[in-house]
């Protein structure tokens, strides 16, 4: 989870290039570089020393920067929370674009750590890491595993269509049956987990007050966009990957396009938007208005996706159900 950074500028940066077993560090100011084991004890010792240095030299607010690496950054972030140090978990592609902006084409651990340090020093409005609650972490794990099982089920079902050998067919059918059973079990566990949590259950109920948001979409948003409710309009759309970006140069005016964002959230919003265009009068009117202006169907669908995520963000921010619930 992430929260907005303060207005202050970070002048003391400790950047971690994260590996499975080791961490390469670059510190600004000073440019010190070294490597340590990716172990809590070593990380705590390093950051405690940097906190003392910060206090002795009055360097201002200390910021730790690391990239998202699929979980190997966990120890760094946990120690930052423990010590009360601001931290930013950077998006890999954004940091790589920053490196190219600096003219740094080569890539190695010490150089990556230096780029991360400069990224933290030069980038405005960084969003700071805040730990997920145990309930949120458990939901993410359950939903991720559910999605993995569904992907395996789809792959095996597709394979079955082209099989001629009877033994292979039996193997696939057995595996498909097992996967369907596992999928149903995980979906039941997800429902039970949300119902057992007052916070998650309240958020799910608020989101479902918006007609066309079903339990599946609500679960995806709870798991893969837990910050929903903390954004402004533009921030919510950007994080979901449904914000329209300009593509103009001189007299050229190219069509607006969407980019980046969280793929699982965007996929869920797409299916919800299709439902909304048929069954939610307000969303349907929004889409029809765009179609009358000559906008392509996909543009209208994307606009509804954006309206959905912006509306859901407002619902969770205010804690009030959708004001048009009575039309549902």
Secondary structure, 3 states (H helix, E strand, C coil): CEEECCCCCCCEEEEEEECCCEEEEEEECCCEEEEEECCHHHHHHHHHHHHHHHHHHCCCCEEEEEECCCCCCHHHHHHHHHHCCEEEEECHHHHHHHHHHCCCCCCCHHHHHHHHHHHHHHCCCCEEECCCCHHHHHHHHHHHHHHHHHHHHHHHHHHHCCCCCHHHHHHHHHHHHHHHHHHHHHHHHHHHHHHHCHHHHHHHHHHHCCCCCCHHHHHHHHHHCCCCCCCCHHHHHHHHCCCCECCEECCEECCCECCCCCHHHHHHHHHHHHHHHHHCHHHHHHHHHHHHCCCCHHHHHHHHHHHHHHHHHHHHHHCCCCCCHHHC
